[in-house]
């Protein structure tokens, strides 16, 4: 799984903590939130909502929001 995130955001930290707790196998792609990289054309292809974190696993793309735990729920299953 490839996790696109910036640890400065709360949702990214929650996902990173959950993945580390589960000892999940993932690679991190740092997306610089403060420079607006999450709004770049290349990131919009991954997550049209332009929010971090987002994760890809093969053809599956998962995005997080304040009320969603989809990345950690997916890994936990």
PyMOL commands that set and color helices and strands:
alter all, ss='L'
color gray80, all
select helices_A, chain A and resi 10-21+37-39+41-46+70-76
alter helices_A, ss='H'
color red, helices_A
select strands_A, chain A and resi 2-5+27-30+54-57+60-63
alter strands_A, ss='S'
color yellow, strands_A
deselect
rebuild
show_as cartoon
